[in-house]
């Protein structure tokens, strides 16, 4: 499991580098585009132009492309605000679409 710069790690499972476009919506915010930069069973690091407050409940729309195209809305909470983006924690541990992405080698991001 990857470690954060401060030595604390709160996510379960391996943190995998990805570059996955997503659509984010929140109660007080119009839907905005974002991009997941790393992903784990319990959460993700996401970049977005939207300034979301800590503990905000959001919905993240994730779309899978071929060979099995589908989309899912995953609920999450904003758990951290970082210079590189926001940390989110899934409301439901290991959503199906996240498990599918973690099993798909093509979802991994090459530096």
C-alpha positions as CSV (number, residue, x, y, z in Angstrom):
1,X,0.0,0.0,0.0
2,X,1.4,3.4,-0.9
3,X,2.2,5.9,1.9
4,X,1.2,9.5,2.0
5,X,4.0,12.1,2.5
6,X,3.0,12.5,6.2
7,X,3.4,8.7,6.8
8,X,-0.3,8.1,7.4
9,X,-2.3,5.8,5.2
10,X,-6.1,5.5,5.6
11,X,-7.0,3.6,2.5
12,X,-7.5,-0.2,2.1
13,X,-5.8,-2.1,-0.7
14,X,-3.3,-1.1,-3.2
15,X,-3.4,2.5,-4.5
16,X,-3.2,2.4,-8.3
17,X,-2.2,5.3,-10.6
18,X,-4.9,5.9,-13.1
19,X,-6.1,8.7,-15.4
20,X,-9.8,8.3,-15.6
21,X,-12.2,11.2,-16.5
22,X,-15.2,11.4,-14.2
23,X,-18.2,13.7,-13.7
24,X,-18.8,15.0,-10.2
25,X,-22.0,16.4,-8.7
26,X,-22.8,17.7,-5.3
27,X,-26.0,19.2,-3.8
28,X,-24.8,22.8,-4.0
29,X,-22.7,22.4,-7.1
30,X,-23.4,22.0,-10.8
31,X,-21.9,18.8,-12.3
32,X,-18.3,19.4,-13.2
33,X,-15.6,17.4,-14.9
34,X,-12.8,15.8,-12.9
35,X,-10.1,13.2,-13.3
36,X,-9.2,10.4,-10.9
37,X,-5.4,10.2,-10.5
38,X,-5.2,7.2,-8.2
39,X,-7.7,4.7,-7.1
40,X,-8.1,2.1,-4.3
41,X,-10.9,0.0,-2.9
42,X,-11.8,2.6,-0.3
43,X,-11.3,5.9,-2.2
44,X,-9.5,7.9,-4.8
45,X,-7.4,11.1,-5.4
46,X,-9.3,13.3,-7.8
47,X,-8.5,16.6,-9.6
48,X,-11.3,19.0,-10.4
49,X,-11.8,22.7,-10.9
50,X,-14.6,22.7,-8.4
51,X,-13.8,23.8,-4.8
52,X,-15.5,21.1,-2.7
53,X,-15.6,21.4,1.1
54,X,-14.5,18.7,3.5
55,X,-17.1,16.0,4.2
56,X,-19.2,17.1,1.2
57,X,-21.3,14.2,-0.1
58,X,-20.7,13.8,-3.8
59,X,-21.6,11.5,-6.7
60,X,-18.9,10.4,-9.1
61,X,-20.0,9.2,-12.5
62,X,-17.5,6.7,-13.8
63,X,-17.8,5.3,-17.3
64,X,-16.1,2.2,-18.6
65,X,-15.3,1.9,-22.2
66,X,-15.0,-1.2,-24.4
67,X,-14.9,-4.2,-24.1
68,X,-17.8,-3.9,-21.6
69,X,-19.1,-0.3,-21.8
70,X,-21.2,0.9,-18.8
71,X,-21.4,3.7,-16.3
72,X,-22.0,3.9,-12.6
73,X,-22.7,6.7,-10.1
74,X,-20.7,6.1,-6.9
75,X,-21.4,8.1,-3.8
76,X,-18.4,9.4,-1.8
77,X,-17.3,12.0,0.8
78,X,-14.6,14.5,0.4
79,X,-12.1,13.3,3.0
80,X,-9.0,15.5,2.3
81,X,-8.1,18.7,0.4
82,X,-4.6,18.6,-1.0
83,X,-2.5,20.7,-3.4
84,X,-2.7,18.0,-6.0
85,X,-6.5,17.5,-5.7
86,X,-9.1,16.1,-3.3
87,X,-9.1,12.8,-1.5
88,X,-12.5,11.0,-1.6
89,X,-13.7,8.0,0.3
90,X,-16.4,5.8,-1.2
91,X,-19.6,5.6,0.9
92,X,-19.8,1.9,0.1
93,X,-16.5,0.0,0.4
94,X,-15.2,-1.4,-2.9
95,X,-18.0,-0.4,-5.3
96,X,-18.3,-2.9,-8.2
97,X,-17.1,-0.5,-10.9
98,X,-14.0,0.3,-8.8
99,X,-13.2,-3.4,-8.4
100,X,-13.6,-3.8,-12.2
101,X,-11.3,-0.8,-12.9
102,X,-8.7,-2.2,-10.5
103,X,-8.8,-5.6,-12.3
104,X,-8.4,-3.9,-15.7
105,X,-4.8,-3.3,-16.7
106,X,-5.8,-0.8,-19.4
107,X,-7.1,1.5,-16.6
108,X,-3.6,1.9,-15.2
109,X,-1.8,5.1,-16.0
110,X,1.7,5.1,-17.3
111,X,3.8,8.1,-16.0
